Amino acid sequence: MQTRTLGTTGPQVSALGLGCMGMSGMYGDADRAESIATIHAALDAGITLLDTGDFYGMGHNELLINEALRTAPAALREQALTSVKFGALRDPAGGWRGNDGRPEAVGNFLAYSLQRLGTDHIDIYRIARVDPAVPIEETVGAIAEAVQAGYVRHIGLSEAGPETIRRAAATAPIVDLQIEYSLLDRAIEDEILPVCGDLGIGITAYGVLSRGLISGHWSRDRKAAADDFRAYSPRFSGDNLDRNLALVDALREVADGKGVSVAQTAIAWVLAQNARQPAAIVPLVGARRRDRLAESLGALEVTLDADDLAAIEEAVPAGAAAGTRYPEEQMTHLDSEK
Ligand SMILES: NC(=O)c1ccc[n+]([C@@H]2O[C@H](COP(=O)([O-])OP(=O)(O)OC[C@H]3O[C@@H](n4cnc5c(N)ncnc54)[C@H](OP(=O)(O)O)[C@@H]3O)[C@@H](O)[C@H]2O)c1
């Protein structure tokens, strides 16, 4: 497995990370045994970075990772690095109730995550959404104290905009920004990628398959369950879905021409962006089954030359996506979109 260094202060991680969110209900039901087998298969293939959030299934995802690591061979368990998001407030019905980045909340979230993960430290810790009521210096400062105390190794950001990134980096070393980046989501190329490049901050890219929309496995006939994010995502709805699937058809022609799958082409495109970014870009693939994971890993073997990249650009031009990447209300919580 190729590796990359996130940020100027590390850590070294596998070129692909595994995002575990979909194993805890965000995309409808997931099979627990298959989820754990997928984490084991990822570690076995050399993936070292496991991404989670304490609010994915209200702790379910961290407990799942705990079980997967406990039941993995010691050598694989020891190579695993945990990247944990905190701050999102939930309610008993599963609703979303804003974000809490107060320093006293950081310590509280951290205490519970350490317990659920069954570990004495978290490798990368970040607030999922910038809390507009708390200066980022205070939130990052609280994580920096946890680094001093040994409970956290590195500090990351999530969906932060350029000004917040600069202020955070002036407070403490930031190793990565986790943000949506895919053929359908390229807004970060204008300002956020250059800022991160200048400051030596890596990118852990999520939604590289646009939540399955550009995986080649989504179709008009596939219905998302009511509790699946995709049931209320603007990109998966009505005419937007037709327009986005037409982009996938165009991308499939490029993929077919190379003898690889649509998902592999989409992931390889994100990997290829490393060539023009000084700090590492590491796609987090959201596989929750071993067959999907195996397909994603195949992207590491795909080389895209200038002609391939031009053909992909023609198939899916920047800004071609129909619909916003989150529903309207959730868009307002994205510091990166302000
Ligand atoms: N910081 C943030 O705000 C934020 C937000 C969202 C996610 N994340 C993190 O990023 C990770 C990845 O995000 P994501 O799950 O939205 O990304 P994604 O990789 O774009 O989408 C994953 C979904 O795509 C489908 N898929 C189809 N073919 C696949 C393949 N070959 N490999 C993997 N998935 C395939 C799967 O759905 P089916 O299984 O239904 O086919 C899977 O659940 C999450 O797990 C989470 O850790 C962070």
The ligand as an SDF file (V2000), in Angstrom:
LIG
                    3D

 48 52  0  0  0  0  0  0  0  0999 V2000
  -16.3870   15.4350    7.4750 N   0  0  0  0  0  0  0  0  0  0  0  0
  -17.6010   15.2800    7.0170 C   0  0  0  0  0  0  0  0  0  0  0  0
  -18.4240   16.1940    7.0620 O   0  0  0  0  0  0  0  0  0  0  0  0
  -18.0010   13.9590    6.4200 C   0  0  0  0  0  0  0  0  0  0  0  0
  -19.2400   13.8430    5.7880 C   0  0  0  0  0  0  0  0  0  0  0  0
  -19.5680   12.6160    5.2310 C   0  0  0  0  0  0  0  0  0  0  0  0
  -18.6770   11.5450    5.2830 C   0  0  0  0  0  0  0  0  0  0  0  0
  -17.4970   11.6910    5.9290 N   0  0  0  0  0  0  0  0  0  0  0  0
  -16.5500   10.5550    6.0390 C   0  0  0  0  0  0  0  0  0  0  0  0
  -16.1440   10.1530    4.7540 O   0  0  0  0  0  0  0  0  0  0  0  0
  -16.4250    8.7640    4.5610 C   0  0  0  0  0  0  0  0  0  0  0  0
  -16.7770    8.5060    3.1200 C   0  0  0  0  0  0  0  0  0  0  0  0
  -17.9360    9.2650    2.7770 O   0  0  0  0  0  0  0  0  0  0  0  0
  -19.1100    8.6550    1.9650 P   0  0  0  0  0  0  0  0  0  0  0  0
  -19.4760    7.3420    2.5620 O   0  0  0  0  0  0  0  0  0  0  0  0
  -20.1500    9.6540    1.7960 O   0  0  0  0  0  0  0  0  0  0  0  0
  -18.3750    8.4530    0.5820 O   0  0  0  0  0  0  0  0  0  0  0  0
  -18.5450    7.7610   -0.7640 P   0  0  0  0  0  0  0  0  0  0  0  0
  -17.3860    6.8380   -0.8800 O   0  0  0  0  0  0  0  0  0  0  0  0
  -18.7450    8.8260   -1.7760 O   0  0  0  0  0  0  0  0  0  0  0  0
  -19.9100    6.9290   -0.7390 O   0  0  0  0  0  0  0  0  0  0  0  0
  -19.9640    5.6820   -0.1420 C   0  0  0  0  0  0  0  0  0  0  0  0
  -21.1730    4.9300   -0.6620 C   0  0  0  0  0  0  0  0  0  0  0  0
  -20.9980    4.6800   -2.0540 O   0  0  0  0  0  0  0  0  0  0  0  0
  -21.5140    3.4050   -2.4030 C   0  0  0  0  0  0  0  0  0  0  0  0
  -20.5000    2.6700   -3.1930 N   0  0  0  0  0  0  0  0  0  0  0  0
  -20.7340    2.1100   -4.3940 C   0  0  0  0  0  0  0  0  0  0  0  0
  -19.6220    1.5450   -4.8740 N   0  0  0  0  0  0  0  0  0  0  0  0
  -18.6690    1.7160   -3.9620 C   0  0  0  0  0  0  0  0  0  0  0  0
  -17.3130    1.3380   -3.8710 C   0  0  0  0  0  0  0  0  0  0  0  0
  -16.6980    0.6640   -4.8410 N   0  0  0  0  0  0  0  0  0  0  0  0
  -16.6250    1.6850   -2.7810 N   0  0  0  0  0  0  0  0  0  0  0  0
  -17.1990    2.3630   -1.7890 C   0  0  0  0  0  0  0  0  0  0  0  0
  -18.5110    2.7580   -1.7880 N   0  0  0  0  0  0  0  0  0  0  0  0
  -19.2380    2.4280   -2.8850 C   0  0  0  0  0  0  0  0  0  0  0  0
  -21.8110    2.7150   -1.0940 C   0  0  0  0  0  0  0  0  0  0  0  0
  -23.2140    2.6900   -0.9320 O   0  0  0  0  0  0  0  0  0  0  0  0
  -23.9650    1.3180   -0.9050 P   0  0  0  0  0  0  0  0  0  0  0  0
  -23.2330    0.4960    0.1040 O   0  0  0  0  0  0  0  0  0  0  0  0
  -25.3440    1.6600   -0.5220 O   0  0  0  0  0  0  0  0  0  0  0  0
  -23.8400    0.7910   -2.3250 O   0  0  0  0  0  0  0  0  0  0  0  0
  -21.2390    3.5700   -0.0060 C   0  0  0  0  0  0  0  0  0  0  0  0
  -22.0220    3.5840    1.1450 O   0  0  0  0  0  0  0  0  0  0  0  0
  -17.5470    8.4600    5.5530 C   0  0  0  0  0  0  0  0  0  0  0  0
  -17.5990    7.0980    5.8710 O   0  0  0  0  0  0  0  0  0  0  0  0
  -17.1670    9.3310    6.7100 C   0  0  0  0  0  0  0  0  0  0  0  0
  -16.1820    8.6750    7.4960 O   0  0  0  0  0  0  0  0  0  0  0  0
  -17.1460   12.8820    6.4640 C   0  0  0  0  0  0  0  0  0  0  0  0
  1  2  1  0
  2  3  2  0
  2  4  1  0
  4  5  1  0
  4 48  2  0
  5  6  2  0
  6  7  1  0
  7  8  2  0
  8  9  1  0
  8 48  1  0
  9 10  1  0
  9 46  1  0
 10 11  1  0
 11 12  1  0
 11 44  1  0
 12 13  1  0
 13 14  1  0
 14 15  2  0
 14 16  1  0
 14 17  1  0
 17 18  1  0
 18 19  2  0
 18 20  1  0
 18 21  1  0
 21 22  1  0
 22 23  1  0
 23 24  1  0
 23 42  1  0
 24 25  1  0
 25 26  1  0
 25 36  1  0
 26 27  1  0
 26 35  1  0
 27 28  2  0
 28 29  1  0
 29 30  1  0
 29 35  2  0
 30 31  1  0
 30 32  2  0
 32 33  1  0
 33 34  2  0
 34 35  1  0
 36 37  1  0
 36 42  1  0
 37 38  1  0
 38 39  2  0
 38 40  1  0
 38 41  1  0
 42 43  1  0
 44 45  1  0
 44 46  1  0
 46 47  1  0
M  CHG  2   8   1  16  -1
M  END
$$$$
